[in-house]
Amino acid sequence: MLLVKAEYKNIATEKLAEILSDHVELGFRVWMYNKRIYAIFRLSSISSLRILTEKFRELRIKFNFYRIEEVSEL
């Protein structure tokens, strides 16, 4: 299981939450601070992260992953 922390630009919080709800595990968080959107979410594998990354690129969403770490499933 991966825990991902990321920053986004050019997207509304509602739209990001909608995209994440289709691709990540339950219990993600999305918030806005200083006109930037941040999110913390869990993914099951690196391949899931690649699929999500391609989705962001396809939609031309600017993003930056701050931390990706492997965590145990709880």
Number of C-alpha atoms within 10 A of each C-alpha: 15 19 17 18 17 16 17 20 15 13 15 15 18 11 10 18 15 11 14 19 14 10 17 16 13 12 9 16 13 16 15 13 7 5 10 14 19 21 19 17 20 25 20 15 12 13 10 15 18 11 11 18 15 12 14 16 11 9 11 12 15 12 17 12 14 10 11 17 10 14 10 7 8 4
